[in-house]
Amino acid sequence: MGTANKQIRISETVKREIERRRREGESYNDVLERVFEDDDRDLLAGFGRWDDDHAERVRRKREATKQKSKDRMADLGEE
């Protein structure tokens, strides 16, 4: 637990969320450090990680699905 040396402004909503996550004896700083440390939800963390083969399989499947949908729509138009 470090000594606070900066102040930041937060909304009431954020303050309530910090308080909701706060464990007994924790400071706001402790809560934020714990949340940031445990936060594995980096939205870009897995971006671009498919190997070429997997990406190609996904592309082919997507194209096949699109074509199947177009064919169904064409069949409906002929009826």
C-alpha positions, -999 to +999 in steps of 0.1 A: +000+000+000+016+032-012+012+068+000-012+088-020+005+116-039-020+125-066-057+134-067-080+125-095-116+134-102-141+105-107-178+104-112-202+093-085-209+062-105-172+052-105-169+060-068-199+037-061-183+009-082-150+012-063-169+011-030-188-019-042-155-037-049-138-025-018-128-052+007-125-046+044-094-025+052-087-016+016-081+020+004-095+032-029-060+029-043-058-007-031-090-015-049-079+001-081-045-017-080-062-050-074-087-045-102-061-033-127-039-062-118-067-088-123-080-071-154-074-096-183-100-080-205-077-062-228-099-061-259-069-061-283-049-088-264-060-115-288-063-094-319-046-110-349-036-141-331-052-167-354-027-185-375-031-183-412-048-217-416-074-209-389-081-175-404-085-190-439-110-217-425-130-189-409-130-169-442-141-199-462-169-207-437-181-171-437-182-170-475-200-203-477-226-191-452-230-158-472-235-178-504-260-201-488-280-171-476-279-156-511-291-189-526-320-191-501-330-155-510-328-163-547-350-195-542-376-174-523-377-149-552-384-177-577-415-189-558 
